[in-house]
Amino acid sequence: MDEKGKLKTNLQQKYGDNINRLFAAYLQMGSIFSTIWIEHGTLYFGAADGAIYAVE
């Protein structure tokens, strides 16, 4: 999104005004939708695939 809350131009060209197609693409990419957290030297985050990942 840009500073006005609109889809960026390149995303508008690819997805038009179809936010459902855009969100589906994010899900297919395995995007990170959670806040990350670090505990005892391990980085944790939740992804669009429903999994929680841990990286040391």
N, CA, C, O and CB atoms as a CASP TS submission, in Angstrom:
PFRMAT TS
TARGET T0000
AUTHOR 0000-0000-0000
METHOD Language model
MODEL 1
PARENT N/A
ATOM      1  N   MET     1       0.836  -1.168   0.000  1.00  0.00           N
ATOM      2  CA  MET     1       0.000   0.000   0.000  1.00  0.00           C
ATOM      3  C   MET     1       0.891   1.244   0.000  1.00  0.00           C
ATOM      4  O   MET     1       1.998   1.242   0.539  1.00  0.00           O
ATOM      5  CB  MET     1      -0.957  -0.009   1.212  1.00  0.00           C
ATOM      6  N   ASP     2       0.388   2.270  -0.602  1.00  0.00           N
ATOM      7  CA  ASP     2       1.124   3.527  -0.580  1.00  0.00           C
ATOM      8  C   ASP     2       0.680   4.367   0.616  1.00  0.00           C
ATOM      9  O   ASP     2      -0.119   3.918   1.438  1.00  0.00           O
ATOM     10  CB  ASP     2       0.917   4.306  -1.900  1.00  0.00           C
ATOM     11  N   GLU     3       1.203   5.583   0.705  1.00  0.00           N
ATOM     12  CA  GLU     3       0.888   6.437   1.856  1.00  0.00           C
ATOM     13  C   GLU     3      -0.574   6.867   1.910  1.00  0.00           C
ATOM     14  O   GLU     3      -1.035   7.352   2.943  1.00  0.00           O
ATOM     15  CB  GLU     3       1.762   7.660   1.833  1.00  0.00           C
ATOM     16  N   LYS     4      -1.309   6.696   0.811  1.00  0.00           N
ATOM     17  CA  LYS     4      -2.734   7.035   0.784  1.00  0.00           C
ATOM     18  C   LYS     4      -3.630   5.820   1.015  1.00  0.00           C
ATOM     19  O   LYS     4      -4.854   5.924   0.940  1.00  0.00           O
ATOM     20  CB  LYS     4      -3.087   7.678  -0.542  1.00  0.00           C
ATOM     21  N   GLY     5      -3.013   4.654   1.299  1.00  0.00           N
ATOM     22  CA  GLY     5      -3.786   3.452   1.545  1.00  0.00           C
ATOM     23  C   GLY     5      -4.246   2.743   0.281  1.00  0.00           C
ATOM     24  O   GLY     5      -5.106   1.864   0.336  1.00  0.00           O
ATOM     25  N   LYS     6      -3.680   3.121  -0.851  1.00  0.00           N
ATOM     26  CA  LYS     6      -4.031   2.507  -2.136  1.00  0.00           C
ATOM     27  C   LYS     6      -2.991   1.456  -2.497  1.00  0.00           C
ATOM     28  O   LYS     6      -1.850   1.520  -2.037  1.00  0.00           O
ATOM     29  CB  LYS     6      -4.134   3.581  -3.259  1.00  0.00           C
ATOM     30  N   LEU     7      -3.388   0.481  -3.326  1.00  0.00           N
ATOM     31  CA  LEU     7      -2.416  -0.489  -3.823  1.00  0.00           C
ATOM     32  C   LEU     7      -1.351   0.230  -4.632  1.00  0.00           C
ATOM     33  O   LEU     7      -1.662   1.145  -5.395  1.00  0.00           O
ATOM     34  CB  LEU     7      -3.106  -1.578  -4.678  1.00  0.00           C
ATOM     35  N   LYS     8      -0.102  -0.174  -4.473  1.00  0.00           N
ATOM     36  CA  LYS     8       0.967   0.430  -5.270  1.00  0.00           C
ATOM     37  C   LYS     8       0.706   0.167  -6.741  1.00  0.00           C
ATOM     38  O   LYS     8       0.049  -0.811  -7.098  1.00  0.00           O
ATOM     39  CB  LYS     8       2.355  -0.122  -4.855  1.00  0.00           C
ATOM     40  N   THR     9       1.220   1.039  -7.590  1.00  0.00           N
ATOM     41  CA  THR     9       0.927   1.000  -9.025  1.00  0.00           C
ATOM     42  C   THR     9       1.204  -0.367  -9.639  1.00  0.00           C
ATOM     43  O   THR     9       0.365  -0.888 -10.374  1.00  0.00           O
ATOM     44  CB  THR     9       1.739   2.055  -9.747  1.00  0.00           C
ATOM     45  N   ASN    10       2.366  -0.962  -9.353  1.00  0.00           N
ATOM     46  CA  ASN    10       2.683  -2.256  -9.955  1.00  0.00           C
ATOM     47  C   ASN    10       1.720  -3.349  -9.505  1.00  0.00           C
ATOM     48  O   ASN    10       1.415  -4.261 -10.273  1.00  0.00           O
ATOM     49  CB  ASN    10       4.106  -2.656  -9.613  1.00  0.00           C
ATOM     50  N   LEU    11       1.238  -3.262  -8.267  1.00  0.00           N
ATOM     51  CA  LEU    11       0.258  -4.238  -7.795  1.00  0.00           C
ATOM     52  C   LEU    11      -1.107  -3.976  -8.418  1.00  0.00           C
ATOM     53  O   LEU    11      -1.848  -4.912  -8.718  1.00  0.00           O
ATOM     54  CB  LEU    11       0.157  -4.202  -6.265  1.00  0.00           C
ATOM     55  N   GLN    12      -1.437  -2.705  -8.610  1.00  0.00           N
ATOM     56  CA  GLN    12      -2.702  -2.377  -9.266  1.00  0.00           C
ATOM     57  C   GLN    12      -2.721  -2.920 -10.681  1.00  0.00           C
ATOM     58  O   GLN    12      -3.745  -3.429 -11.135  1.00  0.00           O
ATOM     59  CB  GLN    12      -2.932  -0.861  -9.277  1.00  0.00           C
ATOM     60  N   GLN    13      -1.608  -2.819 -11.381  1.00  0.00           N
ATOM     61  CA  GLN    13      -1.541  -3.318 -12.750  1.00  0.00           C
ATOM     62  C   GLN    13      -1.718  -4.834 -12.776  1.00  0.00           C
ATOM     63  O   GLN    13      -2.378  -5.365 -13.669  1.00  0.00           O
ATOM     64  CB  GLN    13      -0.207  -2.924 -13.402  1.00  0.00           C
ATOM     65  N   LYS    14      -1.139  -5.524 -11.816  1.00  0.00           N
ATOM     66  CA  LYS    14      -1.210  -6.987 -11.803  1.00  0.00           C
ATOM     67  C   LYS    14      -2.549  -7.507 -11.282  1.00  0.00           C
ATOM     68  O   LYS    14      -3.089  -8.473 -11.821  1.00  0.00           O
ATOM     69  CB  LYS    14      -0.086  -7.547 -10.957  1.00  0.00           C
ATOM     70  N   TYR    15      -3.091  -6.868 -10.231  1.00  0.00           N
ATOM     71  CA  TYR    15      -4.288  -7.398  -9.575  1.00  0.00           C
ATOM     72  C   TYR    15      -5.530  -6.527  -9.740  1.00  0.00           C
ATOM     73  O   TYR    15      -6.623  -6.921  -9.335  1.00  0.00           O
ATOM     74  CB  TYR    15      -4.015  -7.580  -8.123  1.00  0.00           C
ATOM     75  N   GLY    16      -5.365  -5.353 -10.330  1.00  0.00           N
ATOM     76  CA  GLY    16      -6.514  -4.458 -10.470  1.00  0.00           C
ATOM     77  C   GLY    16      -7.063  -4.121  -9.101  1.00  0.00           C
ATOM     78  O   GLY    16      -6.296  -3.876  -8.170  1.00  0.00           O
ATOM     79  N   ASP    17      -8.335  -4.104  -8.966  1.00  0.00           N
ATOM     80  CA  ASP    17      -8.957  -3.817  -7.675  1.00  0.00           C
ATOM     81  C   ASP    17      -9.415  -5.086  -6.967  1.00  0.00           C
ATOM     82  O   ASP    17     -10.238  -5.020  -6.053  1.00  0.00           O
ATOM     83  CB  ASP    17     -10.137  -2.878  -7.861  1.00  0.00           C
ATOM     84  N   ASN    18      -8.894  -6.241  -7.378  1.00  0.00           N
ATOM     85  CA  ASN    18      -9.321  -7.513  -6.822  1.00  0.00           C
ATOM     86  C   ASN    18      -8.436  -7.889  -5.635  1.00  0.00           C
ATOM     87  O   ASN    18      -7.438  -8.592  -5.794  1.00  0.00           O
ATOM     88  CB  ASN    18      -9.284  -8.614  -7.897  1.00  0.00           C
ATOM     89  N   ILE    19      -8.806  -7.421  -4.455  1.00  0.00           N
ATOM     90  CA  ILE    19      -8.023  -7.677  -3.251  1.00  0.00           C
ATOM     91  C   ILE    19      -7.969  -9.170  -2.928  1.00  0.00           C
ATOM     92  O   ILE    19      -7.005  -9.626  -2.314  1.00  0.00           O
ATOM     93  CB  ILE    19      -8.606  -6.906  -2.068  1.00  0.00           C
ATOM     94  N   ASN    20      -8.974  -9.932  -3.324  1.00  0.00           N
ATOM     95  CA  ASN    20      -8.973 -11.382  -3.077  1.00  0.00           C
ATOM     96  C   ASN    20      -7.857 -12.070  -3.847  1.00  0.00           C
ATOM     97  O   ASN    20      -7.190 -12.953  -3.308  1.00  0.00           O
ATOM     98  CB  ASN    20     -10.325 -11.995  -3.462  1.00  0.00           C
ATOM     99  N   ARG    21      -7.646 -11.680  -5.097  1.00  0.00           N
ATOM    100  CA  ARG    21      -6.535 -12.257  -5.881  1.00  0.00           C
ATOM    101  C   ARG    21      -5.193 -11.879  -5.269  1.00  0.00           C
ATOM    102  O   ARG    21      -4.279 -12.702  -5.209  1.00  0.00           O
ATOM    103  CB  ARG    21      -6.596 -11.779  -7.353  1.00  0.00           C
ATOM    104  N   LEU    22      -5.075 -10.634  -4.814  1.00  0.00           N
ATOM    105  CA  LEU    22      -3.837 -10.177  -4.189  1.00  0.00           C
ATOM    106  C   LEU    22      -3.551 -10.976  -2.920  1.00  0.00           C
ATOM    107  O   LEU    22      -2.427 -11.440  -2.725  1.00  0.00           O
ATOM    108  CB  LEU    22      -3.916  -8.675  -3.867  1.00  0.00           C
ATOM    109  N   PHE    23      -4.547 -11.142  -2.061  1.00  0.00           N
ATOM    110  CA  PHE    23      -4.359 -11.887  -0.823  1.00  0.00           C
ATOM    111  C   PHE    23      -4.031 -13.349  -1.113  1.00  0.00           C
ATOM    112  O   PHE    23      -3.191 -13.935  -0.429  1.00  0.00           O
ATOM    113  CB  PHE    23      -5.610 -11.788   0.054  1.00  0.00           C
ATOM    114  N   ALA    24      -4.673 -13.946  -2.109  1.00  0.00           N
ATOM    115  CA  ALA    24      -4.377 -15.330  -2.491  1.00  0.00           C
ATOM    116  C   ALA    24      -2.917 -15.460  -2.919  1.00  0.00           C
ATOM    117  O   ALA    24      -2.268 -16.460  -2.610  1.00  0.00           O
ATOM    118  CB  ALA    24      -5.313 -15.793  -3.632  1.00  0.00           C
ATOM    119  N   ALA    25      -2.402 -14.465  -3.621  1.00  0.00           N
ATOM    120  CA  ALA    25      -0.997 -14.492  -4.034  1.00  0.00           C
ATOM    121  C   ALA    25      -0.080 -14.421  -2.818  1.00  0.00           C
ATOM    122  O   ALA    25       0.932 -15.121  -2.765  1.00  0.00           O
ATOM    123  CB  ALA    25      -0.692 -13.330  -5.001  1.00  0.00           C
ATOM    124  N   TYR    26      -0.423 -13.580  -1.837  1.00  0.00           N
ATOM    125  CA  TYR    26       0.363 -13.519  -0.607  1.00  0.00           C
ATOM    126  C   TYR    26       0.382 -14.871   0.093  1.00  0.00           C
ATOM    127  O   TYR    26       1.425 -15.298   0.588  1.00  0.00           O
ATOM    128  CB  TYR    26      -0.195 -12.447   0.333  1.00  0.00           C
ATOM    129  N   LEU    27      -0.753 -15.541   0.137  1.00  0.00           N
ATOM    130  CA  LEU    27      -0.815 -16.848   0.784  1.00  0.00           C
ATOM    131  C   LEU    27       0.057 -17.866   0.066  1.00  0.00           C
ATOM    132  O   LEU    27       0.721 -18.679   0.711  1.00  0.00           O
ATOM    133  CB  LEU    27      -2.254 -17.344   0.838  1.00  0.00           C
ATOM    134  N   GLN    28       0.063 -17.831  -1.251  1.00  0.00           N
ATOM    135  CA  GLN    28       0.877 -18.774  -2.022  1.00  0.00           C
ATOM    136  C   GLN    28       2.366 -18.539  -1.822  1.00  0.00           C
ATOM    137  O   GLN    28       3.158 -19.475  -1.923  1.00  0.00           O
ATOM    138  CB  GLN    28       0.540 -18.674  -3.499  1.00  0.00           C
ATOM    139  N   MET    29       2.757 -17.299  -1.537  1.00  0.00           N
ATOM    140  CA  MET    29       4.167 -16.975  -1.330  1.00  0.00           C
ATOM    141  C   MET    29       4.651 -17.387   0.052  1.00  0.00           C
ATOM    142  O   MET    29       5.857 -17.391   0.303  1.00  0.00           O
ATOM    143  CB  MET    29       4.395 -15.491  -1.529  1.00  0.00           C
ATOM    144  N   GLY    30       3.738 -17.733   0.954  1.00  0.00           N
ATOM    145  CA  GLY    30       4.131 -18.071   2.317  1.00  0.00           C
ATOM    146  C   GLY    30       4.537 -16.840   3.109  1.00  0.00           C
ATOM    147  O   GLY    30       5.427 -16.902   3.957  1.00  0.00           O
ATOM    148  N   SER    31       3.891 -15.741   2.833  1.00  0.00           N
ATOM    149  CA  SER    31       4.225 -14.468   3.472  1.00  0.00           C
ATOM    150  C   SER    31       4.122 -14.548   4.990  1.00  0.00           C
ATOM    151  O   SER    31       3.356 -15.339   5.539  1.00  0.00           O
ATOM    152  CB  SER    31       3.315 -13.368   2.953  1.00  0.00           C
ATOM    153  N   ILE    32       4.913 -13.709   5.651  1.00  0.00           N
ATOM    154  CA  ILE    32       4.877 -13.610   7.105  1.00  0.00           C
ATOM    155  C   ILE    32       3.836 -12.567   7.479  1.00  0.00           C
ATOM    156  O   ILE    32       3.933 -11.406   7.080  1.00  0.00           O
ATOM    157  CB  ILE    32       6.282 -13.242   7.691  1.00  0.00           C
ATOM    158  N   PHE    33       2.845 -12.988   8.243  1.00  0.00           N
ATOM    159  CA  PHE    33       1.776 -12.094   8.661  1.00  0.00           C
ATOM    160  C   PHE    33       1.769 -11.844  10.159  1.00  0.00           C
ATOM    161  O   PHE    33       0.876 -11.166  10.669  1.00  0.00           O
ATOM    162  CB  PHE    33       0.453 -12.652   8.241  1.00  0.00           C
ATOM    163  N   SER    34       2.740 -12.377  10.863  1.00  0.00           N
ATOM    164  CA  SER    34       2.742 -12.211  12.312  1.00  0.00           C
ATOM    165  C   SER    34       3.868 -11.276  12.729  1.00  0.00           C
ATOM    166  O   SER    34       4.765 -10.958  11.949  1.00  0.00           O
ATOM    167  CB  SER    34       2.884 -13.573  13.016  1.00  0.00           C
ATOM    168  N   THR    35       3.793 -10.854  13.964  1.00  0.00           N
ATOM    169  CA  THR    35       4.913 -10.152  14.570  1.00  0.00           C
ATOM    170  C   THR    35       5.971 -11.194  14.896  1.00  0.00           C
ATOM    171  O   THR    35       5.656 -12.263  15.420  1.00  0.00           O
ATOM    172  CB  THR    35       4.476  -9.351  15.852  1.00  0.00           C
ATOM    173  N   ILE    36       7.211 -10.889  14.591  1.00  0.00           N
ATOM    174  CA  ILE    36       8.278 -11.836  14.943  1.00  0.00           C
ATOM    175  C   ILE    36       8.631 -11.653  16.411  1.00  0.00           C
ATOM    176  O   ILE    36       8.405 -10.589  16.987  1.00  0.00           O
ATOM    177  CB  ILE    36       9.542 -11.634  14.042  1.00  0.00           C
ATOM    178  N   TRP    37       9.182 -12.693  17.004  1.00  0.00           N
ATOM    179  CA  TRP    37       9.668 -12.572  18.364  1.00  0.00           C
ATOM    180  C   TRP    37      10.928 -13.402  18.512  1.00  0.00           C
ATOM    181  O   TRP    37      11.117 -14.404  17.823  1.00  0.00           O
ATOM    182  CB  TRP    37       8.594 -13.012  19.380  1.00  0.00           C
ATOM    183  N   ILE    38      11.784 -12.970  19.418  1.00  0.00           N
ATOM    184  CA  ILE    38      13.054 -13.643  19.676  1.00  0.00           C
ATOM    185  C   ILE    38      13.080 -14.052  21.131  1.00  0.00           C
ATOM    186  O   ILE    38      12.787 -13.268  22.033  1.00  0.00           O
ATOM    187  CB  ILE    38      14.270 -12.731  19.330  1.00  0.00           C
ATOM    188  N   GLU    39      13.440 -15.309  21.326  1.00  0.00           N
ATOM    189  CA  GLU    39      13.525 -15.842  22.682  1.00  0.00           C
ATOM    190  C   GLU    39      14.697 -16.809  22.750  1.00  0.00           C
ATOM    191  O   GLU    39      14.775 -17.747  21.957  1.00  0.00           O
ATOM    192  CB  GLU    39      12.198 -16.544  23.098  1.00  0.00           C
ATOM    193  N   HIS    40      15.596 -16.591  23.681  1.00  0.00           N
ATOM    194  CA  HIS    40      16.764 -17.460  23.876  1.00  0.00           C
ATOM    195  C   HIS    40      17.535 -17.667  22.572  1.00  0.00           C
ATOM    196  O   HIS    40      17.968 -18.781  22.278  1.00  0.00           O
ATOM    197  CB  HIS    40      16.327 -18.817  24.441  1.00  0.00           C
ATOM    198  N   GLY    41      17.707 -16.603  21.793  1.00  0.00           N
ATOM    199  CA  GLY    41      18.512 -16.666  20.575  1.00  0.00           C
ATOM    200  C   GLY    41      17.813 -17.297  19.379  1.00  0.00           C
ATOM    201  O   GLY    41      18.454 -17.539  18.356  1.00  0.00           O
ATOM    202  N   THR    42      16.525 -17.568  19.481  1.00  0.00           N
ATOM    203  CA  THR    42      15.769 -18.155  18.375  1.00  0.00           C
ATOM    204  C   THR    42      14.716 -17.154  17.903  1.00  0.00           C
ATOM    205  O   THR    42      13.995 -16.570  18.713  1.00  0.00           O
ATOM    206  CB  THR    42      15.104 -19.501  18.802  1.00  0.00           C
ATOM    207  N   LEU    43      14.635 -16.965  16.599  1.00  0.00           N
ATOM    208  CA  LEU    43      13.650 -16.078  15.980  1.00  0.00           C
ATOM    209  C   LEU    43      12.426 -16.902  15.618  1.00  0.00           C
ATOM    210  O   LEU    43      12.552 -17.943  14.973  1.00  0.00           O
ATOM    211  CB  LEU    43      14.236 -15.363  14.718  1.00  0.00           C
ATOM    212  N   TYR    44      11.249 -16.453  16.021  1.00  0.00           N
ATOM    213  CA  TYR    44       9.994 -17.152  15.742  1.00  0.00           C
ATOM    214  C   TYR    44       9.082 -16.247  14.920  1.00  0.00           C
ATOM    215  O   TYR    44       9.069 -15.030  15.104  1.00  0.00           O
ATOM    216  CB  TYR    44       9.293 -17.586  17.059  1.00  0.00           C
ATOM    217  N   PHE    45       8.319 -16.855  14.014  1.00  0.00           N
ATOM    218  CA  PHE    45       7.313 -16.096  13.265  1.00  0.00           C
ATOM    219  C   PHE    45       6.281 -17.059  12.698  1.00  0.00           C
ATOM    220  O   PHE    45       6.570 -18.232  12.461  1.00  0.00           O
ATOM    221  CB  PHE    45       7.972 -15.261  12.126  1.00  0.00           C
ATOM    222  N   GLY    46       5.090 -16.552  12.486  1.00  0.00           N
ATOM    223  CA  GLY    46       4.016 -17.320  11.865  1.00  0.00           C
ATOM    224  C   GLY    46       3.892 -16.911  10.406  1.00  0.00           C
ATOM    225  O   GLY    46       4.038 -15.735  10.073  1.00  0.00           O
ATOM    226  N   ALA    47       3.628 -17.861   9.550  1.00  0.00           N
ATOM    227  CA  ALA    47       3.524 -17.602   8.114  1.00  0.00           C
ATOM    228  C   ALA    47       2.101 -17.859   7.622  1.00  0.00           C
ATOM    229  O   ALA    47       1.266 -18.427   8.326  1.00  0.00           O
ATOM    230  CB  ALA    47       4.524 -18.476   7.334  1.00  0.00           C
ATOM    231  N   ALA    48       1.861 -17.424   6.402  1.00  0.00           N
ATOM    232  CA  ALA    48       0.534 -17.550   5.797  1.00  0.00           C
ATOM    233  C   ALA    48       0.106 -19.002   5.623  1.00  0.00           C
ATOM    234  O   ALA    48      -1.081 -19.277   5.451  1.00  0.00           O
ATOM    235  CB  ALA    48       0.512 -16.852   4.456  1.00  0.00           C
ATOM    236  N   ASP    49       1.052 -19.930   5.665  1.00  0.00           N
ATOM    237  CA  ASP    49       0.695 -21.348   5.522  1.00  0.00           C
ATOM    238  C   ASP    49       0.187 -21.949   6.824  1.00  0.00           C
ATOM    239  O   ASP    49      -0.124 -23.139   6.880  1.00  0.00           O
ATOM    240  CB  ASP    49       1.892 -22.142   5.030  1.00  0.00           C
ATOM    241  N   GLY    50       0.102 -21.129   7.879  1.00  0.00           N
ATOM    242  CA  GLY    50      -0.419 -21.601   9.158  1.00  0.00           C
ATOM    243  C   GLY    50       0.622 -22.165  10.096  1.00  0.00           C
ATOM    244  O   GLY    50       0.306 -22.536  11.227  1.00  0.00           O
ATOM    245  N   ALA    51       1.860 -22.234   9.641  1.00  0.00           N
ATOM    246  CA  ALA    51       2.935 -22.790  10.466  1.00  0.00           C
ATOM    247  C   ALA    51       3.639 -21.695  11.246  1.00  0.00           C
ATOM    248  O   ALA    51       3.649 -20.532  10.844  1.00  0.00           O
ATOM    249  CB  ALA    51       3.945 -23.547   9.600  1.00  0.00           C
ATOM    250  N   ILE    52       4.224 -22.084  12.363  1.00  0.00           N
ATOM    251  CA  ILE    52       5.117 -21.216  13.124  1.00  0.00           C
ATOM    252  C   ILE    52       6.524 -21.743  12.905  1.00  0.00           C
ATOM    253  O   ILE    52       6.792 -22.932  13.082  1.00  0.00           O
ATOM    254  CB  ILE    52       4.740 -21.174  14.660  1.00  0.00           C
ATOM    255  N   TYR    53       7.413 -20.847  12.519  1.00  0.00           N
ATOM    256  CA  TYR    53       8.784 -21.216  12.201  1.00  0.00           C
ATOM    257  C   TYR    53       9.715 -20.709  13.281  1.00  0.00           C
ATOM    258  O   TYR    53       9.454 -19.681  13.905  1.00  0.00           O
ATOM    259  CB  TYR    53       9.198 -20.664  10.831  1.00  0.00           C
ATOM    260  N   ALA    54      10.819 -21.442  13.505  1.00  0.00           N
ATOM    261  CA  ALA    54      11.845 -21.060  14.455  1.00  0.00           C
ATOM    262  C   ALA    54      13.190 -21.134  13.737  1.00  0.00           C
ATOM    263  O   ALA    54      13.531 -22.148  13.127  1.00  0.00           O
ATOM    264  CB  ALA    54      11.819 -21.978  15.728  1.00  0.00           C
ATOM    265  N   VAL    55      13.949 -20.036  13.823  1.00  0.00           N
ATOM    266  CA  VAL    55      15.256 -19.969  13.167  1.00  0.00           C
ATOM    267  C   VAL    55      16.284 -19.596  14.216  1.00  0.00           C
ATOM    268  O   VAL    55      16.157 -18.585  14.905  1.00  0.00           O
ATOM    269  CB  VAL    55      15.260 -18.940  11.983  1.00  0.00           C
ATOM    270  N   GLU    56      17.308 -20.435  14.323  1.00  0.00           N
ATOM    271  CA  GLU    56      18.381 -20.147  15.281  1.00  0.00           C
ATOM    272  C   GLU    56      19.447 -19.308  14.635  1.00  0.00           C
ATOM    273  O   GLU    56      20.436 -18.961  15.281  1.00  0.00           O
ATOM    274  CB  GLU    56      18.990 -21.437  15.828  1.00  0.00           C
TER
END
